[in-house]
Amino acid sequence: MSKPCIICVAITGSLPRKENNPAVPVTIDEQVESTQAAFEAGASIVHCHVRNDDQSPSSDPEKFARLMEGLRKHCPGMIIQLSTGGRSGAGEERGAMLPLKPDMASLAVGSNNFPTRVYENSPQLVEWLADEMLTYDIKPEIEAFDLSHIHQAATLAEQGKLKAPLYVQFVMGVKNAMPVDKPTFDFYVETLERLAPGSQWCGAGIGANQLLLNEWSIAAGGHTRTGLEDNVRWDKETLAPSNAALVERVAKLCEQYERPVATWQQAREILGLKAV
């Protein structure tokens, strides 16, 4: 299989803290440095969150602006994807950074259970976020935590609220949401191809199953995500040394399955993003 595999690195997230793994980059400078190393290791998309000084999650547009400035300087060409996730804010606050015009932004199109709460994404908020992404020419990464989210994404595309071709990420392994299950994963791929032909997709495994989802995705011809947001461990006994080390591990899997790692230029072409 010669199709290039896009590697996305989720560098920080909203939950992991220094006490969980000292390698988690929290400050803007740490995030830029960690991303640069991951970029050089083969990641072509960076999924970004920002934090306050006490490590709590934030949706502050000024923090995102400083992060984007650093990333564009030190990782030229890398696809910058900002999170509109619900742990960092409420309502339209979650999309306050979209006027910064990143290349991409995450978009959850439905609600589901999380480990200790409901991850609420009302239809009104989803449509507002999708409209903002259309306004600012931002490509959404659809976060599919449940099968219904794939159907909803296809419906929104049919209604013109999402621009085709879609880019959908299958998120598996979140406690109380969709577990890591191979027949379900295969059905996700089949369902997306049936409902939205020509779409691209990515697999993200949370926690101990991160590497397993990486392998399933690469073997099936999709793209994949790694990083300290999703898993702070290398294995049961060892903390992950860095985001770059996790990217390097995925790149070796690509080699094993004879998938070239997508360059940032190839990733932009595959996703229909403008060249820089």
Buried (B, 14 or more C-beta within 10 A) or exposed (E): EEEBBBBBBBBBBBBBBEEEBEBBBBBBEBBBBBBBBBBEBBBBBBBBBBBEEEBEBBBBBEBBBBBBEBBBEBBEBBBBBBBBBBBBBEEBBBBBBBEBBBBBBBBBBBBBBBEEEEBBBEEEBBBBBBEBBBEBEBBBBBBBBBBEBBBBBBBBBEEEBBBEBBBBBBBBBBEEBBEBEEEEBEEBBEBBEEBBEEBBBBBBBBEEBBBBBBBBBBEBEBBBBBBBBBBBBBEEEEBBBBBBBBBBBBBEBBEEBEBBBBBBEBBBEBBEBEEE
